[in-house]
Each structure stands twice: as C-alpha cells, then as structure tokens.
Amino acid sequence: MRYLGVDYGSKRVGIAVSDAEGKIAFPRAEFSNDDTLLSSIAKIAAQEGVGKIVVGDTRAFGGGENIITPQVEEFRAQLEKATGIECKFAFEAGSSVEASRYAPEGSEHSNDAAAAFILQRYLDFRKQ
C-alpha cells in the first residue's frame, strides 16, 4: 500500500509519498496553507493511489497540546473527509530540524523533506 505523509504548518504544508510497497518515503510537494490545500493534497493522493495518510502530530513530548494542535486536528478531519482516506497521526518531533540538515544551502523551505521524515518513521515503526 502507498502512503502519503503530511507536515502541517500554519503557512506551508509539506507532502511526502511512499513507494508502492510502503517501505520508503520520498518528498513530493510543498503547498501554501490556503483554500486550495485540501484539493491539492486530494489530487496527489488520487494520482498516487494512496491507501492511508499520515499527518504529523504536533503534540509536546509529554503528550500535551500546543498552540497549533487544534488546527492540526481539524485539518486531519477535513483531509479525511476531502479524500475519503483514513488519516492517522504520527509523532513528528524533530522532523523539521532533520529536514533542514539536508536542505540545500539557502533553502527557505524543507516541509516536504520533513513530511518524508514523519512518514518514514511511521513506516519503520509499522514494520516492528
């Protein structure tokens, strides 16, 4: 099964997609968080034949909510409705830091790489 990973941000949202076997995650796209976001993600999910969507969970290390958690929860529900595909949460702490390490010098955006880190962690954990 192919998976789609999401790194949600209030300004930009990164997308990653796995290979057909659901083993390796690849950065796929980055979008502005605007009125076209859900339809843009739904289009990729349909094109890629995605069977499950994984959204980065922004909760603090202790499991408590932070300022963006309610927005991410609402987004996950809207995305599930827009795509008709089950959307799960996955731990995302540190994904943006990891992604920035691999971003080209001077690059402002690495949300798609962060989405790939989130998705890869989920895929690796799923195998255990």
Backbone atoms as SQL, in Angstrom:
CREATE TABLE atoms (id INTEGER PRIMARY KEY, chain TEXT, resi INTEGER, resn TEXT, atom TEXT, x REAL, y REAL, z REAL);
INSERT INTO atoms VALUES
  (1, 'A', 1, 'MET', 'N', 0.844, -1.181, 0.000),
  (2, 'A', 1, 'MET', 'CA', 0.000, 0.000, 0.000),
  (3, 'A', 1, 'MET', 'C', 0.888, 1.242, 0.000),
  (4, 'A', 2, 'ARG', 'N', 0.455, 2.238, -0.731),
  (5, 'A', 2, 'ARG', 'CA', 1.180, 3.509, -0.798),
  (6, 'A', 2, 'ARG', 'C', 0.616, 4.453, 0.274),
  (7, 'A', 3, 'TYR', 'N', 1.521, 5.178, 0.932),
  (8, 'A', 3, 'TYR', 'CA', 1.161, 6.103, 1.999),
  (9, 'A', 3, 'TYR', 'C', 1.523, 7.526, 1.596),
  (10, 'A', 4, 'LEU', 'N', 0.801, 8.486, 2.188),
  (11, 'A', 4, 'LEU', 'CA', 1.089, 9.900, 1.989),
  (12, 'A', 4, 'LEU', 'C', 1.347, 10.509, 3.361),
  (13, 'A', 5, 'GLY', 'N', 2.443, 11.249, 3.506),
  (14, 'A', 5, 'GLY', 'CA', 2.780, 11.905, 4.764),
  (15, 'A', 5, 'GLY', 'C', 2.598, 13.405, 4.655),
  (16, 'A', 6, 'VAL', 'N', 2.205, 14.025, 5.772),
  (17, 'A', 6, 'VAL', 'CA', 1.937, 15.462, 5.798),
  (18, 'A', 6, 'VAL', 'C', 2.670, 16.116, 6.966),
  (19, 'A', 7, 'ASP', 'N', 3.417, 17.173, 6.663),
  (20, 'A', 7, 'ASP', 'CA', 3.995, 18.044, 7.682),
  (21, 'A', 7, 'ASP', 'C', 3.191, 19.337, 7.633),
  (22, 'A', 8, 'TYR', 'N', 2.277, 19.504, 8.597),
  (23, 'A', 8, 'TYR', 'CA', 1.361, 20.640, 8.601),
  (24, 'A', 8, 'TYR', 'C', 2.003, 21.843, 9.277),
  (25, 'A', 9, 'GLY', 'N', 1.889, 22.986, 8.618),
  (26, 'A', 9, 'GLY', 'CA', 2.330, 24.243, 9.198),
  (27, 'A', 9, 'GLY', 'C', 1.296, 25.316, 8.924),
  (28, 'A', 10, 'SER', 'N', 1.278, 26.346, 9.725),
  (29, 'A', 10, 'SER', 'CA', 0.275, 27.392, 9.551),
  (30, 'A', 10, 'SER', 'C', 0.460, 28.167, 8.247),
  (31, 'A', 11, 'LYS', 'N', 1.681, 28.176, 7.696),
  (32, 'A', 11, 'LYS', 'CA', 1.941, 28.875, 6.430),
  (33, 'A', 11, 'LYS', 'C', 2.185, 27.922, 5.266),
  (34, 'A', 12, 'ARG', 'N', 2.952, 26.845, 5.510),
  (35, 'A', 12, 'ARG', 'CA', 3.308, 25.905, 4.446),
  (36, 'A', 12, 'ARG', 'C', 3.081, 24.484, 4.924),
  (37, 'A', 13, 'VAL', 'N', 2.752, 23.602, 3.969),
  (38, 'A', 13, 'VAL', 'CA', 2.471, 22.202, 4.275),
  (39, 'A', 13, 'VAL', 'C', 3.286, 21.331, 3.328),
  (40, 'A', 14, 'GLY', 'N', 4.040, 20.411, 3.896),
  (41, 'A', 14, 'GLY', 'CA', 4.859, 19.508, 3.101),
  (42, 'A', 14, 'GLY', 'C', 4.176, 18.170, 2.906),
  (43, 'A', 15, 'ILE', 'N', 4.409, 17.571, 1.740),
  (44, 'A', 15, 'ILE', 'CA', 3.807, 16.285, 1.378),
  (45, 'A', 15, 'ILE', 'C', 4.915, 15.322, 0.971),
  (46, 'A', 16, 'ALA', 'N', 4.788, 14.090, 1.432),
  (47, 'A', 16, 'ALA', 'CA', 5.683, 13.007, 1.023),
  (48, 'A', 16, 'ALA', 'C', 4.818, 11.817, 0.630),
  (49, 'A', 17, 'VAL', 'N', 5.351, 10.964, -0.223),
  (50, 'A', 17, 'VAL', 'CA', 4.634, 9.763, -0.659),
  (51, 'A', 17, 'VAL', 'C', 5.596, 8.588, -0.569),
  (52, 'A', 18, 'SER', 'N', 5.066, 7.435, -0.190),
  (53, 'A', 18, 'SER', 'CA', 5.909, 6.237, -0.113),
  (54, 'A', 18, 'SER', 'C', 5.945, 5.526, -1.454),
  (55, 'A', 19, 'ASP', 'N', 6.849, 4.558, -1.537),
  (56, 'A', 19, 'ASP', 'CA', 6.844, 3.661, -2.689),
  (57, 'A', 19, 'ASP', 'C', 5.602, 2.765, -2.589),
  (58, 'A', 20, 'ALA', 'N', 5.340, 1.992, -3.625),
  (59, 'A', 20, 'ALA', 'CA', 4.125, 1.174, -3.683),
  (60, 'A', 20, 'ALA', 'C', 4.062, 0.134, -2.573),
  (61, 'A', 21, 'GLU', 'N', 5.220, -0.311, -2.079),
  (62, 'A', 21, 'GLU', 'CA', 5.261, -1.318, -1.021),
  (63, 'A', 21, 'GLU', 'C', 5.141, -0.709, 0.376),
  (64, 'A', 22, 'GLY', 'N', 5.141, 0.617, 0.466),
  (65, 'A', 22, 'GLY', 'CA', 5.051, 1.269, 1.765),
  (66, 'A', 22, 'GLY', 'C', 6.295, 1.096, 2.608),
  (67, 'A', 23, 'LYS', 'N', 7.460, 1.118, 1.964),
  (68, 'A', 23, 'LYS', 'CA', 8.720, 0.927, 2.687),
  (69, 'A', 23, 'LYS', 'C', 9.576, 2.182, 2.766),
  (70, 'A', 24, 'ILE', 'N', 9.563, 2.996, 1.714),
  (71, 'A', 24, 'ILE', 'CA', 10.447, 4.162, 1.638),
  (72, 'A', 24, 'ILE', 'C', 9.627, 5.412, 1.322),
  (73, 'A', 25, 'ALA', 'N', 9.884, 6.487, 2.071),
  (74, 'A', 25, 'ALA', 'CA', 9.183, 7.756, 1.876),
  (75, 'A', 25, 'ALA', 'C', 10.033, 8.710, 1.043),
  (76, 'A', 26, 'PHE', 'N', 9.372, 9.445, 0.162),
  (77, 'A', 26, 'PHE', 'CA', 10.039, 10.420, -0.700),
  (78, 'A', 26, 'PHE', 'C', 9.335, 11.772, -0.605),
  (79, 'A', 27, 'PRO', 'N', 10.088, 12.883, -0.488),
  (80, 'A', 27, 'PRO', 'CA', 9.462, 14.205, -0.547),
  (81, 'A', 27, 'PRO', 'C', 8.724, 14.348, -1.875),
  (82, 'A', 28, 'ARG', 'N', 7.525, 14.941, -1.849),
  (83, 'A', 28, 'ARG', 'CA', 6.724, 15.009, -3.081),
  (84, 'A', 28, 'ARG', 'C', 6.347, 16.437, -3.468),
  (85, 'A', 29, 'ALA', 'N', 5.892, 17.240, -2.496),
  (86, 'A', 29, 'ALA', 'CA', 5.408, 18.585, -2.838),
  (87, 'A', 29, 'ALA', 'C', 5.339, 19.443, -1.582),
  (88, 'A', 30, 'GLU', 'N', 5.209, 20.730, -1.822),
  (89, 'A', 30, 'GLU', 'CA', 5.035, 21.689, -0.739),
  (90, 'A', 30, 'GLU', 'C', 4.008, 22.713, -1.195),
  (91, 'A', 31, 'PHE', 'N', 3.048, 23.014, -0.328),
  (92, 'A', 31, 'PHE', 'CA', 1.963, 23.924, -0.687),
  (93, 'A', 31, 'PHE', 'C', 1.821, 25.027, 0.348),
  (94, 'A', 32, 'SER', 'N', 1.307, 26.161, -0.098),
  (95, 'A', 32, 'SER', 'CA', 0.893, 27.196, 0.839),
  (96, 'A', 32, 'SER', 'C', -0.354, 26.693, 1.551),
  (97, 'A', 33, 'ASN', 'N', -0.485, 27.041, 2.816),
  (98, 'A', 33, 'ASN', 'CA', -1.667, 26.645, 3.574),
  (99, 'A', 33, 'ASN', 'C', -2.773, 27.657, 3.269),
  (100, 'A', 34, 'ASP', 'N', -3.498, 27.369, 2.197),
  (101, 'A', 34, 'ASP', 'CA', -4.564, 28.268, 1.756),
  (102, 'A', 34, 'ASP', 'C', -5.796, 27.462, 1.358),
  (103, 'A', 35, 'ASP', 'N', -6.741, 28.103, 0.697),
  (104, 'A', 35, 'ASP', 'CA', -8.012, 27.460, 0.346),
  (105, 'A', 35, 'ASP', 'C', -7.873, 26.318, -0.650),
  (106, 'A', 36, 'THR', 'N', -6.740, 26.212, -1.336),
  (107, 'A', 36, 'THR', 'CA', -6.553, 25.138, -2.320),
  (108, 'A', 36, 'THR', 'C', -5.836, 23.920, -1.735),
  (109, 'A', 37, 'LEU', 'N', -5.440, 24.002, -0.472),
  (110, 'A', 37, 'LEU', 'CA', -4.614, 22.954, 0.131),
  (111, 'A', 37, 'LEU', 'C', -5.259, 21.574, 0.081),
  (112, 'A', 38, 'LEU', 'N', -6.474, 21.446, 0.576),
  (113, 'A', 38, 'LEU', 'CA', -7.118, 20.130, 0.628),
  (114, 'A', 38, 'LEU', 'C', -7.274, 19.519, -0.756),
  (115, 'A', 39, 'SER', 'N', -7.686, 20.316, -1.726),
  (116, 'A', 39, 'SER', 'CA', -7.864, 19.773, -3.079),
  (117, 'A', 39, 'SER', 'C', -6.519, 19.394, -3.700),
  (118, 'A', 40, 'SER', 'N', -5.467, 20.147, -3.391),
  (119, 'A', 40, 'SER', 'CA', -4.132, 19.814, -3.913),
  (120, 'A', 40, 'SER', 'C', -3.642, 18.484, -3.354),
  (121, 'A', 41, 'ILE', 'N', -3.846, 18.275, -2.063),
  (122, 'A', 41, 'ILE', 'CA', -3.430, 17.009, -1.449),
  (123, 'A', 41, 'ILE', 'C', -4.294, 15.863, -1.961),
  (124, 'A', 42, 'ALA', 'N', -5.597, 16.094, -2.086),
  (125, 'A', 42, 'ALA', 'CA', -6.501, 15.051, -2.593),
  (126, 'A', 42, 'ALA', 'C', -6.109, 14.632, -4.004),
  (127, 'A', 43, 'LYS', 'N', -5.679, 15.587, -4.808),
  (128, 'A', 43, 'LYS', 'CA', -5.254, 15.283, -6.179),
  (129, 'A', 43, 'LYS', 'C', -4.029, 14.368, -6.180),
  (130, 'A', 44, 'ILE', 'N', -3.043, 14.678, -5.344),
  (131, 'A', 44, 'ILE', 'CA', -1.850, 13.826, -5.253),
  (132, 'A', 44, 'ILE', 'C', -2.229, 12.443, -4.745),
  (133, 'A', 45, 'ALA', 'N', -3.075, 12.388, -3.723),
  (134, 'A', 45, 'ALA', 'CA', -3.491, 11.095, -3.164),
  (135, 'A', 45, 'ALA', 'C', -4.156, 10.233, -4.231),
  (136, 'A', 46, 'ALA', 'N', -4.993, 10.838, -5.057),
  (137, 'A', 46, 'ALA', 'CA', -5.667, 10.092, -6.129),
  (138, 'A', 46, 'ALA', 'C', -4.672, 9.665, -7.207),
  (139, 'A', 47, 'GLN', 'N', -3.798, 10.578, -7.624),
  (140, 'A', 47, 'GLN', 'CA', -2.801, 10.260, -8.656),
  (141, 'A', 47, 'GLN', 'C', -1.878, 9.124, -8.230),
  (142, 'A', 48, 'GLU', 'N', -1.505, 9.110, -6.958),
  (143, 'A', 48, 'GLU', 'CA', -0.538, 8.137, -6.446),
  (144, 'A', 48, 'GLU', 'C', -1.190, 6.843, -5.951),
  (145, 'A', 49, 'GLY', 'N', -2.519, 6.808, -5.882),
  (146, 'A', 49, 'GLY', 'CA', -3.200, 5.614, -5.382),
  (147, 'A', 49, 'GLY', 'C', -2.936, 5.367, -3.903),
  (148, 'A', 50, 'VAL', 'N', -2.975, 6.424, -3.108),
  (149, 'A', 50, 'VAL', 'CA', -2.675, 6.353, -1.679),
  (150, 'A', 50, 'VAL', 'C', -3.776, 5.600, -0.931),
  (151, 'A', 51, 'GLY', 'N', -3.349, 4.723, -0.015),
  (152, 'A', 51, 'GLY', 'CA', -4.289, 3.945, 0.789),
  (153, 'A', 51, 'GLY', 'C', -4.429, 4.436, 2.212),
  (154, 'A', 52, 'LYS', 'N', -3.453, 5.221, 2.695),
  (155, 'A', 52, 'LYS', 'CA', -3.509, 5.763, 4.051),
  (156, 'A', 52, 'LYS', 'C', -2.690, 7.042, 4.098),
  (157, 'A', 53, 'ILE', 'N', -3.164, 8.006, 4.902),
  (158, 'A', 53, 'ILE', 'CA', -2.483, 9.284, 5.067),
  (159, 'A', 53, 'ILE', 'C', -1.991, 9.395, 6.503),
  (160, 'A', 54, 'VAL', 'N', -0.764, 9.893, 6.657),
  (161, 'A', 54, 'VAL', 'CA', -0.137, 10.056, 7.961),
  (162, 'A', 54, 'VAL', 'C', 0.162, 11.541, 8.161),
  (163, 'A', 55, 'VAL', 'N', -0.431, 12.122, 9.199),
  (164, 'A', 55, 'VAL', 'CA', -0.261, 13.546, 9.499),
  (165, 'A', 55, 'VAL', 'C', 0.626, 13.675, 10.733),
  (166, 'A', 56, 'GLY', 'N', 1.617, 14.544, 10.665),
  (167, 'A', 56, 'GLY', 'CA', 2.499, 14.762, 11.809),
  (168, 'A', 56, 'GLY', 'C', 1.739, 15.303, 13.002),
  (169, 'A', 57, 'ASP', 'N', 1.897, 14.642, 14.142),
  (170, 'A', 57, 'ASP', 'CA', 1.240, 15.041, 15.388),
  (171, 'A', 57, 'ASP', 'C', 2.128, 16.055, 16.097),
  (172, 'A', 58, 'THR', 'N', 1.601, 17.233, 16.306),
  (173, 'A', 58, 'THR', 'CA', 2.391, 18.340, 16.849),
  (174, 'A', 58, 'THR', 'C', 2.415, 18.391, 18.369),
  (175, 'A', 59, 'ARG', 'N', 1.880, 17.401, 19.024),
  (176, 'A', 59, 'ARG', 'CA', 1.827, 17.441, 20.493),
  (177, 'A', 59, 'ARG', 'C', 3.228, 17.539, 21.097),
  (178, 'A', 60, 'ALA', 'N', 3.269, 18.123, 22.284),
  (179, 'A', 60, 'ALA', 'CA', 4.522, 18.253, 23.019),
  (180, 'A', 60, 'ALA', 'C', 5.008, 16.868, 23.451),
  (181, 'A', 61, 'PHE', 'N', 6.272, 16.778, 23.850),
  (182, 'A', 61, 'PHE', 'CA', 6.859, 15.493, 24.251),
  (183, 'A', 61, 'PHE', 'C', 6.034, 14.791, 25.327),
  (184, 'A', 62, 'GLY', 'N', 5.472, 15.544, 26.261),
  (185, 'A', 62, 'GLY', 'CA', 4.673, 14.955, 27.332),
  (186, 'A', 62, 'GLY', 'C', 3.279, 14.547, 26.894),
  (187, 'A', 63, 'GLY', 'N', 2.936, 14.797, 25.647),
  (188, 'A', 63, 'GLY', 'CA', 1.620, 14.437, 25.131),
  (189, 'A', 63, 'GLY', 'C', 0.599, 15.557, 25.191),
  (190, 'A', 64, 'GLY', 'N', 0.981, 16.688, 25.770),
  (191, 'A', 64, 'GLY', 'CA', 0.056, 17.810, 25.877),
  (192, 'A', 64, 'GLY', 'C', -0.061, 18.588, 24.580),
  (193, 'A', 65, 'GLU', 'N', -1.150, 19.337, 24.491),
  (194, 'A', 65, 'GLU', 'CA', -1.381, 20.151, 23.296),
  (195, 'A', 65, 'GLU', 'C', -0.458, 21.367, 23.291),
  (196, 'A', 66, 'ASN', 'N', -0.206, 21.867, 22.084),
  (197, 'A', 66, 'ASN', 'CA', 0.480, 23.142, 21.940),
  (198, 'A', 66, 'ASN', 'C', -0.438, 24.064, 21.142),
  (199, 'A', 67, 'ILE', 'N', 0.044, 25.207, 20.774),
  (200, 'A', 67, 'ILE', 'CA', -0.809, 26.219, 20.147),
  (201, 'A', 67, 'ILE', 'C', -1.402, 25.783, 18.803),
  (202, 'A', 68, 'ILE', 'N', -0.721, 24.909, 18.074),
  (203, 'A', 68, 'ILE', 'CA', -1.195, 24.519, 16.743),
  (204, 'A', 68, 'ILE', 'C', -1.976, 23.194, 16.749),
  (205, 'A', 69, 'THR', 'N', -1.960, 22.466, 17.860),
  (206, 'A', 69, 'THR', 'CA', -2.616, 21.154, 17.915),
  (207, 'A', 69, 'THR', 'C', -4.079, 21.191, 17.470),
  (208, 'A', 70, 'PRO', 'N', -4.908, 22.122, 17.947),
  (209, 'A', 70, 'PRO', 'CA', -6.307, 22.132, 17.486),
  (210, 'A', 70, 'PRO', 'C', -6.439, 22.329, 15.970),
  (211, 'A', 71, 'GLN', 'N', -5.566, 23.147, 15.376),
  (212, 'A', 71, 'GLN', 'CA', -5.598, 23.357, 13.924),
  (213, 'A', 71, 'GLN', 'C', -5.258, 22.069, 13.183),
  (214, 'A', 72, 'VAL', 'N', -4.267, 21.333, 13.692),
  (215, 'A', 72, 'VAL', 'CA', -3.844, 20.089, 13.041),
  (216, 'A', 72, 'VAL', 'C', -4.944, 19.037, 13.156),
  (217, 'A', 73, 'GLU', 'N', -5.600, 18.970, 14.299),
  (218, 'A', 73, 'GLU', 'CA', -6.693, 18.009, 14.471),
  (219, 'A', 73, 'GLU', 'C', -7.836, 18.317, 13.508),
  (220, 'A', 74, 'GLU', 'N', -8.170, 19.588, 13.362),
  (221, 'A', 74, 'GLU', 'CA', -9.225, 19.993, 12.428),
  (222, 'A', 74, 'GLU', 'C', -8.810, 19.698, 10.989),
  (223, 'A', 75, 'PHE', 'N', -7.563, 19.989, 10.653),
  (224, 'A', 75, 'PHE', 'CA', -7.045, 19.708, 9.317),
  (225, 'A', 75, 'PHE', 'C', -7.130, 18.218, 8.999),
  (226, 'A', 76, 'ARG', 'N', -6.716, 17.373, 9.946),
  (227, 'A', 76, 'ARG', 'CA', -6.761, 15.925, 9.735),
  (228, 'A', 76, 'ARG', 'C', -8.183, 15.469, 9.427),
  (229, 'A', 77, 'ALA', 'N', -9.153, 15.968, 10.175),
  (230, 'A', 77, 'ALA', 'CA', -10.552, 15.602, 9.945),
  (231, 'A', 77, 'ALA', 'C', -11.025, 16.081, 8.569),
  (232, 'A', 78, 'GLN', 'N', -10.667, 17.298, 8.201),
  (233, 'A', 78, 'GLN', 'CA', -11.055, 17.834, 6.893),
  (234, 'A', 78, 'GLN', 'C', -10.395, 17.061, 5.757),
  (235, 'A', 79, 'LEU', 'N', -9.136, 16.683, 5.934),
  (236, 'A', 79, 'LEU', 'CA', -8.413, 15.936, 4.906),
  (237, 'A', 79, 'LEU', 'C', -9.025, 14.549, 4.716),
  (238, 'A', 80, 'GLU', 'N', -9.376, 13.906, 5.805),
  (239, 'A', 80, 'GLU', 'CA', -10.007, 12.591, 5.723),
  (240, 'A', 80, 'GLU', 'C', -11.335, 12.687, 4.969),
  (241, 'A', 81, 'LYS', 'N', -12.087, 13.733, 5.241),
  (242, 'A', 81, 'LYS', 'CA', -13.368, 13.939, 4.550),
  (243, 'A', 81, 'LYS', 'C', -13.145, 14.259, 3.070),
  (244, 'A', 82, 'ALA', 'N', -12.158, 15.090, 2.765),
  (245, 'A', 82, 'ALA', 'CA', -11.896, 15.508, 1.381),
  (246, 'A', 82, 'ALA', 'C', -11.379, 14.371, 0.510),
  (247, 'A', 83, 'THR', 'N', -10.624, 13.450, 1.116),
  (248, 'A', 83, 'THR', 'CA', -10.007, 12.375, 0.331),
  (249, 'A', 83, 'THR', 'C', -10.747, 11.046, 0.434),
  (250, 'A', 84, 'GLY', 'N', -11.500, 10.854, 1.512),
  (251, 'A', 84, 'GLY', 'CA', -12.128, 9.557, 1.759),
  (252, 'A', 84, 'GLY', 'C', -11.116, 8.503, 2.177),
  (253, 'A', 85, 'ILE', 'N', -9.931, 8.944, 2.610),
  (254, 'A', 85, 'ILE', 'CA', -8.842, 8.049, 3.006),
  (255, 'A', 85, 'ILE', 'C', -8.583, 8.227, 4.501),
  (256, 'A', 86, 'GLU', 'N', -8.387, 7.111, 5.203),
  (257, 'A', 86, 'GLU', 'CA', -8.087, 7.174, 6.628),
  (258, 'A', 86, 'GLU', 'C', -6.828, 8.001, 6.862),
  (259, 'A', 87, 'CYS', 'N', -6.905, 8.919, 7.831),
  (260, 'A', 87, 'CYS', 'CA', -5.780, 9.780, 8.187),
  (261, 'A', 87, 'CYS', 'C', -5.382, 9.507, 9.631),
  (262, 'A', 88, 'LYS', 'N', -4.150, 9.058, 9.824),
  (263, 'A', 88, 'LYS', 'CA', -3.624, 8.740, 11.152),
  (264, 'A', 88, 'LYS', 'C', -2.624, 9.812, 11.564),
  (265, 'A', 89, 'PHE', 'N', -2.445, 9.951, 12.876),
  (266, 'A', 89, 'PHE', 'CA', -1.399, 10.826, 13.391),
  (267, 'A', 89, 'PHE', 'C', -0.123, 10.024, 13.607),
  (268, 'A', 90, 'ALA', 'N', 1.022, 10.682, 13.435),
  (269, 'A', 90, 'ALA', 'CA', 2.325, 10.075, 13.706),
  (270, 'A', 90, 'ALA', 'C', 3.214, 11.120, 14.371),
  (271, 'A', 91, 'PHE', 'N', 4.052, 10.678, 15.269),
  (272, 'A', 91, 'PHE', 'CA', 4.969, 11.544, 16.009),
  (273, 'A', 91, 'PHE', 'C', 5.837, 12.342, 15.039),
  (274, 'A', 92, 'GLU', 'N', 5.913, 13.655, 15.247),
  (275, 'A', 92, 'GLU', 'CA', 6.673, 14.479, 14.306),
  (276, 'A', 92, 'GLU', 'C', 7.828, 15.249, 14.927),
  (277, 'A', 93, 'ALA', 'N', 8.012, 15.160, 16.225),
  (278, 'A', 93, 'ALA', 'CA', 9.046, 15.968, 16.884),
  (279, 'A', 93, 'ALA', 'C', 10.407, 15.777, 16.217),
  (280, 'A', 94, 'GLY', 'N', 11.050, 16.886, 15.909),
  (281, 'A', 94, 'GLY', 'CA', 12.386, 16.857, 15.323),
  (282, 'A', 94, 'GLY', 'C', 12.429, 16.718, 13.815),
  (283, 'A', 95, 'SER', 'N', 11.293, 16.513, 13.176),
  (284, 'A', 95, 'SER', 'CA', 11.301, 16.292, 11.723),
  (285, 'A', 95, 'SER', 'C', 11.782, 17.524, 10.956),
  (286, 'A', 96, 'SER', 'N', 11.391, 18.702, 11.396),
  (287, 'A', 96, 'SER', 'CA', 11.817, 19.925, 10.699),
  (288, 'A', 96, 'SER', 'C', 13.310, 20.171, 10.875),
  (289, 'A', 97, 'VAL', 'N', 13.831, 19.855, 12.056),
  (290, 'A', 97, 'VAL', 'CA', 15.268, 20.005, 12.301),
  (291, 'A', 97, 'VAL', 'C', 16.042, 19.045, 11.405),
  (292, 'A', 98, 'GLU', 'N', 15.608, 17.793, 11.357),
  (293, 'A', 98, 'GLU', 'CA', 16.260, 16.802, 10.491),
  (294, 'A', 98, 'GLU', 'C', 16.206, 17.241, 9.026),
  (295, 'A', 99, 'ALA', 'N', 15.047, 17.702, 8.592),
  (296, 'A', 99, 'ALA', 'CA', 14.886, 18.112, 7.195),
  (297, 'A', 99, 'ALA', 'C', 15.799, 19.281, 6.851),
  (298, 'A', 100, 'SER', 'N', 15.941, 20.229, 7.773),
  (299, 'A', 100, 'SER', 'CA', 16.782, 21.399, 7.490),
  (300, 'A', 100, 'SER', 'C', 18.252, 21.009, 7.333),
  (301, 'A', 101, 'ARG', 'N', 18.656, 19.916, 7.946),
  (302, 'A', 101, 'ARG', 'CA', 20.042, 19.444, 7.804),
  (303, 'A', 101, 'ARG', 'C', 20.344, 18.999, 6.378),
  (304, 'A', 102, 'TYR', 'N', 19.319, 18.547, 5.682),
  (305, 'A', 102, 'TYR', 'CA', 19.506, 18.027, 4.327),
  (306, 'A', 102, 'TYR', 'C', 19.074, 19.010, 3.240),
  (307, 'A', 103, 'ALA', 'N', 18.532, 20.147, 3.647),
  (308, 'A', 103, 'ALA', 'CA', 18.078, 21.140, 2.673),
  (309, 'A', 103, 'ALA', 'C', 19.284, 21.817, 2.023),
  (310, 'A', 104, 'PRO', 'N', 19.158, 22.183, 0.757),
  (311, 'A', 104, 'PRO', 'CA', 20.250, 22.897, 0.087),
  (312, 'A', 104, 'PRO', 'C', 20.556, 24.212, 0.803),
  (313, 'A', 105, 'GLU', 'N', 21.787, 24.634, 0.742),
  (314, 'A', 105, 'GLU', 'CA', 22.218, 25.887, 1.360),
  (315, 'A', 105, 'GLU', 'C', 21.336, 27.036, 0.885),
  (316, 'A', 106, 'GLY', 'N', 20.821, 27.813, 1.826),
  (317, 'A', 106, 'GLY', 'CA', 19.993, 28.962, 1.490),
  (318, 'A', 106, 'GLY', 'C', 18.538, 28.633, 1.216),
  (319, 'A', 107, 'SER', 'N', 18.162, 27.366, 1.275),
  (320, 'A', 107, 'SER', 'CA', 16.775, 26.977, 1.022),
  (321, 'A', 107, 'SER', 'C', 15.886, 27.443, 2.170),
  (322, 'A', 108, 'GLU', 'N', 14.765, 28.050, 1.829),
  (323, 'A', 108, 'GLU', 'CA', 13.837, 28.535, 2.843),
  (324, 'A', 108, 'GLU', 'C', 12.833, 27.467, 3.254),
  (325, 'A', 109, 'HIS', 'N', 12.583, 26.509, 2.398),
  (326, 'A', 109, 'HIS', 'CA', 11.525, 25.541, 2.656),
  (327, 'A', 109, 'HIS', 'C', 12.070, 24.121, 2.632),
  (328, 'A', 110, 'SER', 'N', 11.656, 23.356, 3.608),
  (329, 'A', 110, 'SER', 'CA', 12.013, 21.942, 3.653),
  (330, 'A', 110, 'SER', 'C', 10.856, 21.130, 4.217),
  (331, 'A', 111, 'ASN', 'N', 9.637, 21.654, 4.061),
  (332, 'A', 111, 'ASN', 'CA', 8.466, 20.977, 4.608),
  (333, 'A', 111, 'ASN', 'C', 8.226, 19.622, 3.969),
  (334, 'A', 112, 'ASP', 'N', 8.515, 19.492, 2.678),
  (335, 'A', 112, 'ASP', 'CA', 8.319, 18.194, 2.029),
  (336, 'A', 112, 'ASP', 'C', 9.303, 17.164, 2.575),
  (337, 'A', 113, 'ALA', 'N', 10.531, 17.587, 2.873),
  (338, 'A', 113, 'ALA', 'CA', 11.508, 16.678, 3.480),
  (339, 'A', 113, 'ALA', 'C', 11.079, 16.309, 4.898),
  (340, 'A', 114, 'ALA', 'N', 10.535, 17.275, 5.649),
  (341, 'A', 114, 'ALA', 'CA', 10.029, 16.977, 6.993),
  (342, 'A', 114, 'ALA', 'C', 8.888, 15.964, 6.911),
  (343, 'A', 115, 'ALA', 'N', 8.027, 16.106, 5.907),
  (344, 'A', 115, 'ALA', 'CA', 6.939, 15.141, 5.708),
  (345, 'A', 115, 'ALA', 'C', 7.500, 13.754, 5.424),
  (346, 'A', 116, 'ALA', 'N', 8.596, 13.694, 4.677),
  (347, 'A', 116, 'ALA', 'CA', 9.226, 12.402, 4.387),
  (348, 'A', 116, 'ALA', 'C', 9.796, 11.778, 5.660),
  (349, 'A', 117, 'PHE', 'N', 10.386, 12.583, 6.542),
  (350, 'A', 117, 'PHE', 'CA', 10.891, 12.053, 7.813),
  (351, 'A', 117, 'PHE', 'C', 9.745, 11.522, 8.673),
  (352, 'A', 118, 'ILE', 'N', 8.649, 12.264, 8.745),
  (353, 'A', 118, 'ILE', 'CA', 7.481, 11.819, 9.514),
  (354, 'A', 118, 'ILE', 'C', 6.965, 10.499, 8.960),
  (355, 'A', 119, 'LEU', 'N', 6.796, 10.454, 7.654),
  (356, 'A', 119, 'LEU', 'CA', 6.267, 9.247, 7.023),
  (357, 'A', 119, 'LEU', 'C', 7.225, 8.074, 7.178),
  (358, 'A', 120, 'GLN', 'N', 8.518, 8.301, 7.013),
  (359, 'A', 120, 'GLN', 'CA', 9.480, 7.199, 7.140),
  (360, 'A', 120, 'GLN', 'C', 9.478, 6.621, 8.549),
  (361, 'A', 121, 'ARG', 'N', 9.402, 7.487, 9.557),
  (362, 'A', 121, 'ARG', 'CA', 9.308, 6.990, 10.939),
  (363, 'A', 121, 'ARG', 'C', 8.079, 6.104, 11.110),
  (364, 'A', 122, 'TYR', 'N', 6.958, 6.553, 10.558),
  (365, 'A', 122, 'TYR', 'CA', 5.721, 5.769, 10.651),
  (366, 'A', 122, 'TYR', 'C', 5.894, 4.417, 9.962),
  (367, 'A', 123, 'LEU', 'N', 6.453, 4.425, 8.769),
  (368, 'A', 123, 'LEU', 'CA', 6.643, 3.176, 8.022),
  (369, 'A', 123, 'LEU', 'C', 7.587, 2.233, 8.766),
  (370, 'A', 124, 'ASP', 'N', 8.658, 2.765, 9.329),
  (371, 'A', 124, 'ASP', 'CA', 9.610, 1.943, 10.077),
  (372, 'A', 124, 'ASP', 'C', 8.971, 1.366, 11.335),
  (373, 'A', 125, 'PHE', 'N', 8.210, 2.184, 12.047),
  (374, 'A', 125, 'PHE', 'CA', 7.549, 1.733, 13.275),
  (375, 'A', 125, 'PHE', 'C', 6.513, 0.658, 12.964),
  (376, 'A', 126, 'ARG', 'N', 5.826, 0.812, 11.858),
  (377, 'A', 126, 'ARG', 'CA', 4.781, -0.129, 11.442),
  (378, 'A', 126, 'ARG', 'C', 5.359, -1.521, 11.214),
  (379, 'A', 127, 'LYS', 'N', 6.611, -1.595, 10.793),
  (380, 'A', 127, 'LYS', 'CA', 7.259, -2.880, 10.499),
  (381, 'A', 127, 'LYS', 'C', 7.590, -3.669, 11.761),
  (382, 'A', 128, 'GLN', 'N', 7.723, -2.972, 12.890),
  (383, 'A', 128, 'GLN', 'CA', 8.151, -3.640, 14.132),
  (384, 'A', 128, 'GLN', 'C', 7.059, -4.482, 14.741);
